[in-house]
Amino acid sequence: MALLVSKMFKHVNKEKNSIHAPASAGYTVFTLGNQKIFQIDTYGRSTRQDPGKISQSVQIDESMAKILIEKLQKTFDLK
């Protein structure tokens, strides 16, 4: 599991890029103390030993959400 934070988030140039296989995913929103968190969970493939188990989790707080929204709007020319 990972909490994304702005001071540790940077653009990386990669030479090899590929599109990954689609994955089942879900999200949850919760508050811990006074911090609201948006969490995305992905699940392993159906052929996996424990297919219903969470494979990856990424947590986003409000400051990181603002950065991601800005980056997504710019990348995809969204309004």
Phi and psi in degrees as a GROMACS rama.xvg file:
@    title "Ramachandran Plot"
@    xaxis  label "Phi"
@    yaxis  label "Psi"
@TYPE xy
-141.93  135.689  ALA-2
-98.0635  117.612  LEU-3
-78.05  130.862  LEU-4
-127.887  145.11  VAL-5
-61.0726  -37.0943  SER-6
-71.0228  -12.5717  LYS-7
-115.334  19.8866  MET-8
-116.342  119.721  PHE-9
-144.445  158.651  LYS-10
-74.9893  138.28  HIS-11
-127.487  128.945  VAL-12
-88.2249  127.55  ASN-13
-122.039  143.152  LYS-14
-82.1565  -37.9338  GLU-15
-107.373  122.558  LYS-16
-127.875  145.354  ASN-17
-151.09  156.272  SER-18
-89.4203  130.584  ILE-19
-81.5021  163.864  HIS-20
-66.3186  145.847  ALA-21
-59.1347  148.583  PRO-22
-135.311  146.744  ALA-23
-70.4828  142.192  SER-24
-148.671  160.493  ALA-25
-147.327  168.596  GLY-26
-138.588  157.759  TYR-27
-141.005  154.988  THR-28
-125.64  131.291  VAL-29
-146.827  162.495  PHE-30
-119.606  131.705  THR-31
-124.102  114.555  LEU-32
66.477  -120.362  GLY-33
-112.169  15.5838  ASN-34
-106.877  120.405  GLN-35
-89.1441  135.918  LYS-36
-126.008  136.091  ILE-37
-106.205  119.598  PHE-38
-117.675  131.034  GLN-39
-108.832  127.181  ILE-40
-114.745  134.52  ASP-41
-110.964  153.655  THR-42
-119.018  149.224  TYR-43
-66.3533  167.363  GLY-44
-64.319  157.645  ARG-45
-64.1525  -20.4556  SER-46
-85.0515  -3.90823  THR-47
-68.2661  156.875  ARG-48
-58.4586  -41.4735  GLN-49
-125.132  80.1869  ASP-50
-62.1986  -25.7481  PRO-51
-86.534  -4.81803  GLY-52
-77.1896  142.402  LYS-53
-64.5978  132.275  ILE-54
-94.9046  -47.1116  SER-55
-139.173  148.259  GLN-56
-135.224  135.636  SER-57
-126.898  129.509  VAL-58
-109.957  140.787  GLN-59
-130.617  125.814  ILE-60
-95.0317  -178.855  ASP-61
-62.4659  -42.7892  GLU-62
-65.8602  -37.8875  SER-63
-71.4608  -35.332  MET-64
-60.0856  -41.8424  ALA-65
-61.7456  -41.6176  LYS-66
-65.1321  -45.3072  ILE-67
-63.6115  -40.9083  LEU-68
-60.2977  -45.4091  ILE-69
-60.7203  -46.7664  GLU-70
-64.7688  -41.5724  LYS-71
-66.867  -41.9708  LEU-72
-60.73  -43.4763  GLN-73
-68.6398  -45.4115  LYS-74
-62.5862  -43.9391  THR-75
-102.697  10.1309  PHE-76
51.8994  49.3592  ASP-77
-91.4814  155.519  LEU-78
